[in-house]
Amino acid sequence: MQLSFIKNIQFTKLIKADGRLREFNFRRYNSGAHPGIFSVNVVDNRDNRILFEMQKEDAEWKIIKQQLPAWILENEVNFHESIEEELKG
Protein backbone atom coordinates (compact mmCIF):
# COMPACT_ATOMS: atom_id res chain seq x y z
CA MET A 1 0.00 0.00 0.00
CA GLN A 2 1.37 3.39 -1.00
CA LEU A 3 0.54 6.49 1.00
CA SER A 4 0.68 9.98 -0.39
CA PHE A 5 0.42 13.21 1.52
CA ILE A 6 -0.96 16.45 0.18
CA LYS A 7 0.07 19.64 1.96
CA ASN A 8 -2.88 21.60 3.30
CA ILE A 9 -2.51 25.29 2.43
CA GLN A 10 -4.45 27.78 4.50
CA PHE A 11 -3.37 31.34 5.28
CA THR A 12 -4.63 34.82 6.12
CA LYS A 13 -3.48 38.03 4.49
CA LEU A 14 -4.24 41.65 5.40
CA ILE A 15 -4.98 43.63 2.24
CA LYS A 16 -6.21 47.21 1.95
CA ALA A 17 -9.56 47.21 0.16
CA ASP A 18 -12.34 49.81 0.02
CA GLY A 19 -10.28 52.24 2.09
CA ARG A 20 -9.59 49.90 5.01
CA LEU A 21 -7.39 46.99 5.95
CA ARG A 22 -9.29 43.72 5.60
CA GLU A 23 -8.47 40.15 6.58
CA PHE A 24 -8.71 37.74 3.63
CA ASN A 25 -8.65 34.01 4.45
CA PHE A 26 -7.34 31.66 1.74
CA ARG A 27 -7.73 27.87 1.65
CA ARG A 28 -6.74 25.50 -1.13
CA TYR A 29 -9.01 22.60 -1.98
CA ASN A 30 -6.87 19.45 -1.97
CA SER A 31 -9.22 16.88 -3.38
CA GLY A 32 -12.70 16.22 -4.62
CA ALA A 33 -14.37 18.18 -7.37
CA HIS A 34 -12.22 21.32 -7.00
CA PRO A 35 -8.48 20.51 -7.05
CA GLY A 36 -6.23 23.51 -7.61
CA ILE A 37 -8.83 26.07 -6.54
CA PHE A 38 -8.50 28.49 -3.64
CA SER A 39 -11.50 29.44 -1.54
CA VAL A 40 -11.28 33.03 -0.25
CA ASN A 41 -13.46 34.72 2.34
CA VAL A 42 -13.66 38.19 3.82
CA VAL A 43 -16.09 40.21 5.95
CA ASP A 44 -17.80 43.29 4.48
CA ASN A 45 -18.76 46.51 6.31
CA ARG A 46 -21.96 44.91 7.67
CA ASP A 47 -20.12 41.86 9.04
CA ASN A 48 -21.47 39.61 6.27
CA ARG A 49 -19.00 37.00 5.10
CA ILE A 50 -18.28 37.07 1.36
CA LEU A 51 -17.04 33.84 -0.20
CA PHE A 52 -15.45 33.45 -3.62
CA GLU A 53 -13.05 31.13 -5.42
CA MET A 54 -9.90 31.64 -7.45
CA GLN A 55 -8.51 29.36 -10.14
CA LYS A 56 -5.23 29.47 -12.06
CA GLU A 57 -5.70 30.48 -15.72
CA ASP A 58 -2.72 31.16 -18.00
CA ALA A 59 -0.27 31.37 -15.04
CA GLU A 60 -2.50 33.91 -13.23
CA TRP A 61 -4.84 33.31 -10.30
CA LYS A 62 -8.23 34.69 -11.37
CA ILE A 63 -11.51 35.12 -9.52
CA ILE A 64 -14.09 32.63 -10.77
CA LYS A 65 -16.77 34.92 -12.12
CA GLN A 66 -19.65 35.73 -9.84
CA GLN A 67 -21.30 38.89 -8.59
CA LEU A 68 -18.90 40.50 -6.11
CA PRO A 69 -18.34 44.01 -4.76
CA ALA A 70 -16.00 46.18 -6.83
CA TRP A 71 -13.48 46.43 -3.96
CA ILE A 72 -12.89 42.67 -4.24
CA LEU A 73 -12.59 42.62 -8.02
CA GLU A 74 -10.14 45.56 -7.92
CA ASN A 75 -7.77 43.51 -5.73
CA GLU A 76 -7.52 40.42 -7.95
CA VAL A 77 -3.83 41.14 -8.64
CA ASN A 78 -3.12 41.39 -4.90
CA PHE A 79 -4.82 38.03 -4.33
CA HIS A 80 -2.74 36.48 -7.12
CA GLU A 81 0.47 37.81 -5.55
CA SER A 82 -0.55 36.56 -2.09
CA ILE A 83 -1.24 33.04 -3.36
CA GLU A 84 2.00 32.88 -5.35
CA GLU A 85 4.00 34.14 -2.35
CA GLU A 86 2.48 31.47 -0.12
CA LEU A 87 3.08 28.68 -2.66
CA LYS A 88 6.76 29.63 -2.97
CA GLY A 89 7.28 29.71 0.79
One Martini backbone bead per residue (centre of mass of N, CA, C, O) as a GRO file, in nm:
protein
   89
    1MET     BB    1   0.096   0.038   0.023
    2GLN     BB    2   0.040   0.374  -0.080
    3LEU     BB    3   0.134   0.686   0.042
    4SER     BB    4  -0.010   1.019   0.032
    5PHE     BB    5   0.073   1.366   0.061
    6ILE     BB    6  -0.112   1.669   0.119
    7LYS     BB    7  -0.074   1.995   0.141
    8ASN     BB    8  -0.205   2.222   0.350
    9ILE     BB    9  -0.354   2.537   0.249
   10GLN     BB   10  -0.354   2.810   0.492
   11PHE     BB   11  -0.433   3.168   0.493
   12THR     BB   12  -0.361   3.508   0.598
   13LYS     BB   13  -0.445   3.842   0.464
   14LEU     BB   14  -0.361   4.179   0.459
   15ILE     BB   15  -0.580   4.404   0.277
   16LYS     BB   16  -0.640   4.685   0.100
   17ALA     BB   17  -0.998   4.769   0.101
   18ASP     BB   18  -1.211   5.017   0.078
   19GLY     BB   19  -1.013   5.195   0.283
   20ARG     BB   20  -0.934   4.914   0.430
   21LEU     BB   21  -0.829   4.675   0.641
   22ARG     BB   22  -0.834   4.328   0.541
   23GLU     BB   23  -0.930   3.990   0.603
   24PHE     BB   24  -0.796   3.724   0.417
   25ASN     BB   25  -0.904   3.389   0.349
   26PHE     BB   26  -0.714   3.103   0.257
   27ARG     BB   27  -0.806   2.792   0.066
   28ARG     BB   28  -0.710   2.481  -0.042
   29TYR     BB   29  -0.809   2.246  -0.248
   30ASN     BB   30  -0.718   1.891  -0.251
   31SER     BB   31  -0.999   1.764  -0.335
   32GLY     BB   32  -1.220   1.649  -0.550
   33ALA     BB   33  -1.392   1.884  -0.755
   34HIS     BB   34  -1.147   2.123  -0.657
   35PRO     BB   35  -0.866   2.125  -0.779
   36GLY     BB   36  -0.674   2.416  -0.765
   37ILE     BB   37  -0.855   2.579  -0.555
   38PHE     BB   38  -0.941   2.883  -0.405
   39SER     BB   39  -1.066   2.987  -0.105
   40VAL     BB   40  -1.235   3.299  -0.024
   41ASN     BB   41  -1.259   3.523   0.267
   42VAL     BB   42  -1.474   3.801   0.382
   43VAL     BB   43  -1.559   4.100   0.546
   44ASP     BB   44  -1.784   4.334   0.556
   45ASN     BB   45  -1.932   4.624   0.687
   46ARG     BB   46  -2.182   4.414   0.798
   47ASP     BB   47  -2.058   4.124   0.871
   48ASN     BB   48  -2.047   3.980   0.599
   49ARG     BB   49  -1.973   3.695   0.435
   50ILE     BB   50  -1.743   3.653   0.166
   51LEU     BB   51  -1.745   3.423  -0.109
   52PHE     BB   52  -1.470   3.289  -0.309
   53GLU     BB   53  -1.298   3.192  -0.613
   54MET     BB   54  -0.977   3.059  -0.731
   55GLN     BB   55  -0.809   3.026  -1.055
   56LYS     BB   56  -0.582   2.897  -1.275
   57GLU     BB   57  -0.495   3.118  -1.559
   58ASP     BB   58  -0.236   3.165  -1.736
   59ALA     BB   59  -0.051   3.204  -1.461
   60GLU     BB   60  -0.322   3.315  -1.319
   61TRP     BB   61  -0.506   3.428  -1.058
   62LYS     BB   62  -0.863   3.394  -1.073
   63ILE     BB   63  -1.174   3.494  -1.053
   64ILE     BB   64  -1.460   3.340  -1.025
   65LYS     BB   65  -1.736   3.420  -1.170
   66GLN     BB   66  -1.916   3.671  -0.987
   67GLN     BB   67  -2.099   3.853  -0.769
   68LEU     BB   68  -1.907   4.138  -0.670
   69PRO     BB   69  -1.747   4.363  -0.523
   70ALA     BB   70  -1.530   4.596  -0.640
   71TRP     BB   71  -1.309   4.569  -0.406
   72ILE     BB   72  -1.240   4.279  -0.497
   73LEU     BB   73  -1.181   4.298  -0.803
   74GLU     BB   74  -0.945   4.518  -0.767
   75ASN     BB   75  -0.762   4.274  -0.598
   76GLU     BB   76  -0.667   4.034  -0.781
   77VAL     BB   77  -0.359   4.082  -0.787
   78ASN     BB   78  -0.313   4.053  -0.479
   79PHE     BB   79  -0.411   3.761  -0.462
   80HIS     BB   80  -0.208   3.639  -0.653
   81GLU     BB   81   0.046   3.724  -0.490
   82SER     BB   82  -0.029   3.575  -0.228
   83ILE     BB   83  -0.038   3.289  -0.340
   84GLU     BB   84   0.248   3.276  -0.463
   85GLU     BB   85   0.399   3.335  -0.199
   86GLU     BB   86   0.293   3.082  -0.046
   87LEU     BB   87   0.392   2.861  -0.253
   88LYS     BB   88   0.702   2.931  -0.221
   89GLY     BB   89   0.720   2.896   0.107
   0.00000   0.00000   0.00000
